[in-house]
Each structure stands twice: as structure tokens, then as C-alpha cells.
Amino acid sequence: MPDHDKLTKLRQAYDDWEEATLKNSLERRGERKKTFITTSSEPINRLYSPLDLIDFDYEKDLNFPGQFPYTRGAHPTMYRGKPWTMRMFAGFGSAEETNTRFKYLLGQGQTGLSIAFDLPTLMGYDTDDPAAEGEFGKCGVAISSLNDMEILFDGIPMDKVSTSMTINSPAAIIWAMYIVAAEKQGVAADQLRGTNQNDILKEYIAQKEYIFPPEPSMRLVTDTIEYGTKHLPLWNTISISGYHIREAGSTAAQELAFTLADGFEYVDWAIERGLDIDSFAPRLSFFFNAHNDFFEEIAKYRAARRIWAHQMRYGYKAKNPRSWLLRFHSQTAGVSLTAQQPENNIVRTSLQALAAVLGGTQSLHTNSMDEALALPSEHAATIALRTQQIINEESGVGNTVDPLGGSYFVEALTNRMEKQAHTYFKAIEELGGVLPAIDKGFFQTEISNAAFQYQQELDAGVRTIVGVNAFATEKSYTIPLLKMDPEGYKKQTARLTHLRKSRDNAAVGQALDQLRLAAQGVENLMPFLLDSVRVYATLGEIINVMRDVFGTYDEPTWI
């Protein structure tokens, strides 16, 4: 409880400081800007003190690391016990090319794999589909069948690595391919460790890589949660993702609030399916952006843990403390990278990564300096990995748990972020929940308005981007860029042609027929997807069956 006499004295001391010290300084030299704001356009006070934390209660608001509400971290020893997982996002061209990059990164000290898929795969098309023309391997690896997944992990023991897959609409199918590829290595499903992104709600909100309408898409996500709970106890079946919400232009508070609102929606669907919350909640994970504003990002992560813990414990009545824990992966902000003076991106990424670590991340991807120009070259990816290794090995920030805990500034920002999130939760509830809010364009409009305000501030010179609207030069910067196999597309389409000729097409037809019947009913679709994958039905063939049953989604137009 606050000591009111001490607070009264402190207020008087603060007033005296303003009058006797600050006023003279401002009269002599002023300040370099009229207003100071965060990346999210939130005002920043000149000074923070105990006056900004009048009702602050250490045990209630912070407590110790590894204890409710986990503001100071998910684990008691944090990085003193184990460093975060260095999970570099990688994938380009063919499965063979990406397999080579995976082996290189693992050899350089990377501790987990993270797969980037190309746009046709993300949208459920086979590489040789006419709708996929010109997009092979450009933003990730092409995976059209189990055959590709087997090549992708050739020589990589799937029981020894933790794998994250950034896939959403076709997530259940790609996951099935991963599970069956492991089977063929002799690795049982219950030995597999990793994460599916599998967050379809943020696709409707921000990234737009959806295929089916929201309800059948949510059914598929719930199917994976249910199947994973029963058969893959080490797997995180969903990574509830704010990253793409932030990349679309949201503020930090919007990223926080919309991501957690999506998380609560997935919990509601799983409970309605009949799952006990403590059976699946410990395997839910999150994925946040690490943007430019150092302290704002740290506060966001702290607020996220506190909000989730309170809602899971008191709102959903979860009894297992592991259900209260918010564990998250983070990735540095791709949207912050510039094509101008690309070496500057190394510095940006370093600061963003440091914020993620000081905010208590469980795993981290650091973007490469060339990503505003192309997919990462081996050289650029190595520098990005070395950035994490230097933070871990040389900076000392992991030597003590939550070194910023108790900072007046950080705790005040954390409280403000939490308050803003609850304001958004109330607005979403008043609209009827997440799905109605999507249908009414609430999230999309909020993000669009935030992005527009940011751009206005940039155009007006309120914001500075080094090398773009300040400290720009006429000098031309060149760095080595990734070169992909020019024959990769031909090899991939030839492999698909051979696959369709050599497989048991009668078995494929039978498996797809069974999948169609199951999709028309209410059964969990994972067993049927696994059966289809085992006989080498392609991604596009499976999606087409589901598209016939579920239909496709067209985003409404809002006025």
C-alpha cells in the first residue's frame, strides 16, 4: 500500500525539481522536440517516478519470475538456466535448397528450425497449378506433397529438432505431412516437438491468406488442438500471432489486445468441443513482433503475460499453473527494415532482438539486413544469427532475471498497455465477439487508421527513419543477394508429374472421398488428412475437396 505522507513529500519534491532545476534548463537549451511519442504514437512523459505507480503492488502486479502473474517472466531462472531458442525463419525455392540452408544454420549453432513456405503453399495450391504461376519459392519453400516434406527433412533427425511452421489456412494438411514424414523416419508422433502457426483469425484481421470462411476454418484449428492434445503432447498446435497484425500497421496496444482476444476465442472453441482447459491450454503459444520502440515492446510482453494469466486463472478457472503461462516466440520487425542503407538494418534488428530478450521471449528470429530487397542470403542470415549469439554470450543481459523489473518507466508503460488492451476487449465484446467484429471490419479499420496516422507522422517529419528521411545519401549501396536455382521450378513440377503417375491413384481417390464425407459431417478431420497424405495426395487436391465442402471466403466491403 502507498505511504501517503511519503507520496505527498515526493510530489512536493517533484514540483520543486521542476521549478528550481528543470525550468532553468529548459530556458537555457530547451528540448530537441516539442513532443516525444512511442512508435505507437503514445505520449512519453519527461520523467517517470513512484508518482506514476501510486497503486503499484509488487506481489500483485509483478511477483517473482515463474510465479503468477508472470510479469517478470515465465520461468524462475529464465536465461540463467537456458537461453531462448534461436529459431531462424528460413525457406526458399525447392525443398532441396531449403534442406541445405537448414543444415547450414543448424551447423552454425541455430537451435530450432522455422519453415517459411511460398505463397502457393500458403494459399493451398500445388506448384504447377496455373493460379500459382510465377510464385514458386519466392517467399518460402514450395511444399506440394509428402514427397517434398520428406526431401525437406532428409538427413535431419526429426526427433532431435524443434520445428516451427508458419502456415495457416492449410496448416492441418502441412502438419499431417510433417507427422507422416517423421513416421517414415521411424519417429513417433508423440516424440515430435514444434509449433504450428495455425492462427486463422489473424488472417482475416491482417494478413489475408485465408481460403475458407471463418467457421469451417475455426473447425480445422480446433481439430488440430484436439488431435494434438491427444496424440502430440510436446507439440504447440497453434501460435496465436500478433506479428502480422503489427506488420499490417497496428499499434503495440492493438497487437497485444487483438492477439489475446484471438487467443480467448480459440480457447472458447476448444472448450465448446468438449476439451478440458487444462488438457490443451499448456500447449498454446504466442508470436509477437519486436518493433523499434525498445521500452514499449518490453512493456507489451510483460502486459501480455499478466493479462493472459489473470484471464486463464480467474476467467476460465484453469487449475494447472502451466495453463496460466503465456509463452511466446518473437520476430524482429520486418516492416521496419529499409532498402536504403541496408546495413542499418543490422542495428535495428539488434535493438529489437534485445527488447524481445529483456521482455522474456522463449524463442527468437532475427531478420536479415537484406530482407527489404530479397530473401536472406546465407551471409545475411549468418549475421542475423550471430546477433542473437552475441546478445546471449557477450551482452550480459541474461545474467540476471528481468533486469528492468521495477523500472518506473517500464512498469508505467506496462500498466498503460494493459489498460488499453482491456478497453479493446470491451469494444470487441460489445460487437458480439471476435468473429462478428471481423465481419464488421472492426479490427481492419483500427489497424488501417493506425497505419495511416503513422504514415502521416512520417510525412510530416514527426518521425525519423535513418537513411530514408534523415541522414540519407546519394551513395548507392550494394550487398550480395540470394540466388535461387533457376531450374527449381522445372524440377518441382517434374517431381509432381512423376508423383501423380507413380502413386496408387485408386488409394488417393478413396482417401479423398473419405475426407469429403468427413468434412460434410462433424468428425475431427486430422485422421482423414493423415490418410490422404500417406497415399501422397497433394496439397492442392486435398484443399480442393475441402473447398468444395466449405466454400471460400470473400472479405466484405466496409463503407
TORZABA-110429 format. One record per residue (C-alpha): residue in one letter; x, y, z. Coordinates in steps of 0.001 Angstrom, whole numbers, padded with zeros to 6 digits, always signed. Example, Ala and Ser with C-alpha at 12.3 -4.5 7.8 and 13.67 -1.06 7.14 Angstrom:
! residues 2
A+012300-004500+007800/S+013670-001060+007140/
//
This chain:
! residues 559
M+000000+000000+000000/P+001288+003511-000745/D+002583+005664+002094/H+000537+008828+001578/D+002873+011021+003618/K+005833+009922+001515/L+003860+010480-001693/T+002904+013975-000573/K+006561+014760+000114/L+007571+013270-003219/R+005007+015383-005097/Q+006390+018473-003398/A+009941+017425-004239/Y+008904+016855-007852/D+007332+020316-008019/D+010477+021807-006503/W+012635+019995-009073/E+010516+021361-011922/E+010730+024890-010589/A+014338+025002-009406/T+016156+022699-011818/L+014073+021815-014854/K+012794+025322-015582/N+016289+026793-015757/S+017488+024009-018015/L+014545+024454-020398/E+015138+028198-020539/R+018822+027703-021372/R+018653+024975-024001/G+015120+023608-024342/E+014492+020105-025652/R+015175+018669-029085/K+011477+018051-029881/K+008158+019534-028845/T+006585+016125-028329/F+008003+012704-027613/I+005969+009692-028669/T+006384+005942-028986/T+006266+004024-032254/S+002548+003648-031500/S+002082+007430-031210/E+001609+007267-027440/P+002979+010253-025476/I+006062+009765-023313/N+006476+011786-020130/R+009705+013624-019471/L+010296+011658-016285/Y+008786+008654-014511/S+008838+008189-010753/P+006889+006454-007963/L+004184+009037-008638/D+003367+007078-011812/L+002924+003875-009799/I+000834+005068-006859/D-001221+001855-006565/F+001639-000433-007516/D+001698-003684-005535/Y+004814-005818-006016/E+003232-009205-005304/K+000009-008484-007200/D+001460-006677-010209/L+004911-008246-010514/N+005687-011037-008076/F+008751-013178-008688/P+009753-014781-012000/G+007925-018032-012621/Q+005110-017014-010241/F+001651-015674-011029/P+001008-013309-012809/Y+004376-013942-014546/T+005023-010280-015342/R+008712-010872-014636/G+008973-013984-016783/A+007583-017437-017388/H+010414-019290-015653/P+012212-018721-012324/T+015742-018649-013755/M+014964-017552-017325/Y+018174-017364-019395/R+020435-018278-016460/G+019015-021781-016838/K+018616-021989-020610/P+018931-019408-023397/W+015990-018696-025640/T+015630-020898-028730/M+017379-019295-031686/R+014851-020195-034341/M+015766-018547-037633/F+012906-018386-040134/A+014123-019953-043386/G+012787-021303-046643/F+013107-020572-050340/G+012878-022291-053705/S+012766-026067-053670/A+012799-028471-050746/E+016370-029424-051693/E+017610-025821-051467/T+015921-025192-048127/N+017188-028508-046754/T+020717-027293-047489/R+020045-023965-045714/F+018575-025776-042686/K+021663-027948-042343/Y+023889-024881-042662/L+022019-022964-039947/L+021993-025936-037593/G+025735-026245-038155/Q+026174-022563-037227/G+024549-023026-033819/Q+020868-022458-034563/T+018797-024380-032009/G+015441-024753-033764/L+014018-024747-037276/S+011338-022397-038578/I+009867-023024-042014/A+008843-020265-044402/F+006506-021508-047147/D+005974-019927-050541/L+002727-018182-051442/P+001156-021051-053418/T+001685-023359-050437/L+000258-020753-048062/M-002823-020454-050275/G-003258-024196-050790/Y-002094-024521-054412/D+000268-027075-055902/T+003302-025566-057602/D+002045-026500-061078/D-001425-025014-060588/P-001994-022191-063130/A-003072-019923-060265/A+000403-020329-058742/E+002347-019323-061828/G+005312-017058-061146/E+005275-017509-057361/F+007362-020639-056914/G+009768-020396-053982/K+009802-016602-053804/C+008753-016064-050194/G+009499-019533-048872/V+009858-023176-049772/A+007368-024950-052046/I+005675-027950-050396/S+003080-029627-052595/S+003158-033177-051245/L+004571-035535-048650/N+007408-036159-051106/D+008549-032537-050722/M+008335-032735-046920/E+010469-035891-046924/I+013126-034116-049011/L+012936-031025-046794/F+013946-033090-043737/D+016267-035529-045451/G+019226-036097-043150/I+017659-034035-040326/P+016502-036284-037437/M+013001-035078-036682/D+013095-036340-033099/K+016137-034141-032408/V+014916-030762-033701/S+012071-028479-032711/T+010290-027173-035804/S+008007-024179-036214/M+005840-023947-039323/T+004454-020620-040454/I+001335-021899-042165/N-002304-021022-041537/S-005176-021941-043880/P-003568-025268-044939/A-001911-025773-041526/A-003655-029059-040720/I-002539-030559-044060/I+001079-029405-043811/W+001183-030646-040212/A-000100-034013-041409/M+002753-034110-043949/Y+005251-033375-041175/I+003830-036112-038948/V+003922-038693-041756/A+007439-037656-042837/A+008511-038328-039253/E+006774-041721-039358/K+008882-042591-042372/Q+011991-041688-040370/G+010775-044024-037625/V+009846-041164-035290/A+006546-041493-033432/A+004185-038536-033299/D+004469-038242-029521/Q+008199-037553-029880/L+007760-034532-032154/R+008389-031037-030788/G+007400-027836-032503/T+004690-025343-033311/N+002092-024718-035997/Q+001249-021091-036533/N-002278-022166-037467/D-003796-018803-036467/I-006579-018250-038966/L-008212-015351-037121/K-005285-013030-037717/E-005520-013892-041423/Y-008981-012335-041598/I-007761-009447-039442/A-004459-008624-041111/Q-002530-010976-043393/K-005389-012093-045717/E-004043-015580-046502/Y-007412-017238-045930/I-009171-019830-048055/F-012344-020969-046300/P-014960-018950-044376/P-014266-018350-040663/E-016470-021094-039183/P-015033-024110-041062/S-011564-022607-040657/M-012078-022466-036894/R-013280-026066-037021/L-009959-027060-038595/V-007962-025201-035945/T-009992-026861-033207/D-009423-030237-034871/T-005676-029722-034628/I-005889-028623-030984/E-007936-031709-030140/Y-005703-034079-032113/G-002500-032606-030719/T-003826-032765-027156/K-004447-036498-027561/H-001517-037599-029720/L+001309-034993-029770/P+001848-033900-026161/L+005057-031995-026962/W+003607-030003-029862/N+002155-026487-029765/T-000776-026802-032137/I-001266-023076-032501/S+000877-019955-032235/I-001516-017079-031728/S+000127-014359-033738/G+000291-010645-033268/Y+003281-010368-035565/H+001304-009921-038773/I-001184-007613-037087/R+001728-005324-036230/E+003292-005667-039679/A-000033-004500-041151/G+000331-001219-039260/S-001230-001706-035830/T-000029-000055-032655/A+001618-002109-029932/A-001574-001980-027847/Q-003655-003170-030807/E-001231-006016-031440/L-001469-007007-027785/A-005240-006736-027491/F-006195-008313-030812/T-003791-011202-030336/L-005052-012041-026865/A-008677-011656-027993/D-007959-014220-030713/G-006408-016471-028094/F-009504-016328-025928/E-011625-017184-028984/Y-009576-020333-029657/V-009961-021320-026012/D-013746-020881-026268/W-013940-023117-029346/A-011810-025832-027755/I-013921-025810-024584/E-017094-025994-026679/R-015573-029030-028428/G-015544-030693-025014/L-011865-030326-024119/D-010877-029593-020547/I-008984-026327-020458/D-006049-027782-018555/S-005664-030503-021180/F-004821-028083-024013/A-004022-024632-022614/P-000438-025526-021577/R+000371-026154-025265/L-000969-022833-026564/S+001778-020439-027612/F+002043-016895-028939/F+004039-014986-031538/F+004757-011279-031155/N+006517-008588-033129/A+009674-006944-031790/H+009431-003421-033153/N+011590-000324-032907/D+010401+001292-029688/F+012594-000503-027164/F+010659+000077-023944/E+007199-000061-025487/E+007929-003563-026785/I+009223-004758-023423/A+006097-003409-021721/K+003907-005177-024298/Y+005364-008586-023497/R+005047-008034-019750/A+001432-006909-020069/A+000646-009913-022276/R+001804-012381-019635/R-000148-010630-016894/I-003401-010336-018845/W-003294-013961-020035/A-002520-015276-016552/H-005423-013427-014959/Q-007926-014457-017626/M-006888-018107-017643/R-006882-018392-013865/Y-009908-016303-012935/G-011903-016089-016162/Y-011581-019671-017420/K-010911-021214-013973/A-007884-023166-015202/K-006281-025002-012285/N-002936-026024-013765/P-000405-023174-013381/R+001036-024135-016769/S-002295-023090-018277/W-001748-019586-016897/L+001608-019179-018613/L+001892-017150-021791/R+004914-018456-023700/F+005886-016649-026877/H+008145-016565-029888/S+009198-013197-031234/Q+010490-011929-034535/T+012101-008605-035249/A+010006-006180-037287/G+010301-006829-040996/V+008261-003720-041726/S+010945-001569-040081/L+013693-002658-042483/T+014768-000338-045289/A+016148-000913-048760/Q+018178+002278-048312/Q+021448+001756-046417/P+020619-001899-045706/E+023488-002326-043220/N+021491-000079-040877/N+019051-002960-040567/I+021636-004909-038571/V+021465-002229-035876/R+017665-002082-035952/T+017435-005849-035634/S+019928-005898-032756/L+017893-003418-030703/Q+014629-005187-031483/A+016122-008550-030521/L+017441-007102-027276/A+013950-005806-026442/A+012498-009279-027044/V+015085-010836-024729/L+014580-008237-021994/G+010842-008836-022411/G+011277-012546-021702/T+010862-014268-025069/Q+011100-018080-025281/S+012389-018134-028852/L+013523-015540-031349/H+014048-014947-035057/T+016230-012043-036126/N+015587-010621-039591/S+018443-010257-042042/M+019740-006954-043381/D+018726-007758-046967/E+015062-008625-046385/A+013760-005357-047829/L+015421-006458-051074/A+015180-010250-051249/L+015007-013441-049227/P+018045-013670-046912/S+021376-014649-048368/E+023493-017114-046417/H+025825-014271-045399/A+022990-012049-044147/A+021286-014916-042316/T+024543-015742-040559/I+024923-012148-039328/A+021334-012242-038058/L+022026-015450-036153/R+025295-014061-034792/T+023315-011074-033484/Q+021394-013380-031161/Q+024506-015260-030163/I+026310-012025-029249/I+023356-010883-027132/N+023345-014241-025368/E+027072-014742-024944/E+028516-011229-024635/S+025956-008647-023508/G+025286-009977-020008/V+021547-009253-020205/G+020710-012874-019412/N+022834-012991-016279/T+020010-011775-014056/V+016289-012382-014380/D+014203-009441-015639/P+016788-006684-015141/L+014236-003961-015992/G+011690-005100-013410/G+010723-002234-011140/S+011700+000476-013603/Y+009228+003310-013102/F+009080+003851-016854/V+008685+000189-017824/E+006093-000574-015155/A+004081+002532-016045/L+004137+001552-019730/T+003119-001997-018817/N+000152-000723-016821/R-000908+001591-019634/M-000656-001208-022191/E-002775-003499-020015/K-005421-000804-019581/Q-005566-000135-023339/A-005941-003857-024047/H-008910-004139-021699/T-010553-001181-023444/Y-010276-003106-026716/F-011590-006312-025118/K-014691-004409-024052/A-015208-002986-027558/I-014871-006459-029131/E-017330-007919-026619/E-019844-005169-027401/L-019625-006126-031093/G-020521-009733-030235/G-017055-011289-030136/V-014118-011815-032461/L-015926-013317-035475/P-018672-010652-035578/A-016011-007969-035117/I-014129-009366-038124/D-017324-009404-040163/K-017989-005769-039238/G-014458-004691-040124/F-013569-003520-036614/F-010019-004888-036473/Q-009255-003988-040050/T-010408-000394-039592/E-008476+000088-036362/I-005266-001174-037959/S-005801+000899-041093/N-006315+004065-039074/A-003188+003407-037019/A-001111+002778-040156/F-002443+005970-041735/Q-001558+008033-038660/Y+001970+006592-038626/Q+002468+007486-042291/Q+001142+010996-041719/E+003629+011485-038898/L+006410+010185-041119/D+005440+012501-043968/A+005257+015466-041590/G+008728+014785-040224/V+007449+013931-036754/R+009134+010550-037190/T+012660+009891-038376/I+013878+006865-040277/V+017643+006972-040552/G+018776+006692-044149/V+015292+007419-045521/N+014025+010816-044392/A+017127+011725-042382/F+020853+011156-042932/A+020142+009959-046461/T+022939+009922-049008/E+023202+009714-052763/K+025617+006818-052441/S+024442+003543-053926/Y+024639+000587-051547/T+025034-002906-052882/I+025064-006134-050901/P+025107-009737-052125/L+021595-011125-052620/L+020281-014665-052625/K+020325-016547-055912/M+017973-019493-056285/D+018278-022480-058575/P+016900-021254-061943/E+015833-024818-062727/G+014000-025213-059410/Y+010520-024697-060847/K+011040-027237-063613/K+012384-029790-061143/Q+009456-029246-058785/T+006785-029585-061474/A+008526-032646-062907/R+008509-034225-059456/L+004783-033575-059133/T+004094-035070-062563/H+006065-038194-061669/L+004326-038452-058300/R+000856-038396-059817/K+001833-041140-062277/S+003672-043419-059849/R+001410-043351-056769/D-001637-045568-056167/N-004275-043244-057607/A-007120-045545-056594/A-005979-045235-052983/V-005725-041464-053388/G-009277-041269-054718/Q-010580-043409-051872/A-008801-041317-049232/L-010107-038072-050698/D-013648-039480-050833/Q-013426-040376-047145/L-012120-036882-046401/R-015054-035346-048275/L-017592-037353-046275/A-015901-036453-043003/A-015811-032755-043937/Q-019537-032877-044595/G-020032-034220-041082/V-018603-033232-037712/E-015686-035652-037236/N-012177-034481-036478/L-010522-034228-039892/M-006927-034905-038824/P-007109-038729-039234/F-008537-038293-042731/L-005876-035739-043651/L-003170-038111-042434/D-004638-040931-044518/S-004726-038698-047596/V-001138-037564-047088/R+000116-041130-046577/V-001017-042106-050085/Y+000600-038919-051490/A-002478-036862-052235/T-001167-033373-052989/L-001858-030208-051056/G-003968-028801-053884/E-006039-031979-054221/I-006844-032023-050517/I-007664-028306-050440/N-009955-028674-053458/V-012010-031327-051645/M-012360-029073-048628/R-013060-026042-050794/D-015940-027929-052422/V-017445-028650-048997/F-016640-025460-047097/G-016674-022858-049858/T-014309-019882-049984/Y-014219-016546-048195/D-014561-013110-049755/E-013872-010229-047413/P-016837-007848-047044/T-016513-004261-048188/W-016998-001631-045489/I-018071+001923-046141/
//
